[in-house]
Amino acid sequence: NAGVTQTPKFRVLKTGQSMTLLCAQDMNHEYMYWYRQDPGMGLRLIHYSVGEGTTAKGEVPDGYNVSRLKKQNFLLGLESAAPSQTSVYFCASRPPGRGLQPQHFGDGTRLSIL
Amino acid sequence: QQQVKQSPQSLIVQKGGISIINCAYENTAFDYFPWYQQFPGKGPALLIAIRPDVSEKKEGRFTISFNKSAKQFSLHIMDSQPGDSATYFCAASIWSGNQFYFGTGTSLTVIP
């Protein structure tokens, strides 16, 4: 019973490199989210998806792209990494329906951009 | 612009004491207010949540107090224990919406 799994857990990149963060959930949740967590800033929403094949921008989408080709996976891409993107990235999923449906979070990906 | 403002940034409480964390919001469309608990190296996990049709919700040692007119809500942890040491985030969303807006977090340390 894995829940939400994020890959990789740690990564160091050089400025300008690209990479993809993978989020996989086994709970058949419709909604999936990508957040970044920075000291003193809390969790800020990057992009989210309300179903397979659909994505939408959150509060801080610039510099990131996402794809939801399969219901269980939500990919976050950095095309040209910048030091400002050094952060801890969290993926979350939520059951269908509205209201008191909690988000289930993964354990994060720690990304450093040099 | 921070949609949800949270204070204090850090809090140190003696074992057995009461921990109080406060949050405030501006958007009157928000009508769902969850609190999340996060341990080091882990993702946040839902702790307790409230809707504005009630002024208080209690689950064990954790209580949310809600003041709709002041647009404020707070988390009270009674009989705080060292195992409660974690970072706590308040959040807000619209019941029918998809986005959650988080506060900046409070690092709670409960000393024995």
Interface residues (C-beta under 8 A of the other chain):
Chain A: V4 Y31 Y33 Y35 G40 M41 G42 L43 R44 L45 Y48 V50 A56 G58 E59 F90 A92 R98 G99 L100 P102 Q103 F105 G106 D107 G108
Chain B: Q2 V4 Q6 Q9 Y32 P34 G41 K42 G43 P44 A45 L46 A49 R51 F89 A91 W95 S96 G97 N98 Q99 F100 Y101 F102 G103 T104 G105
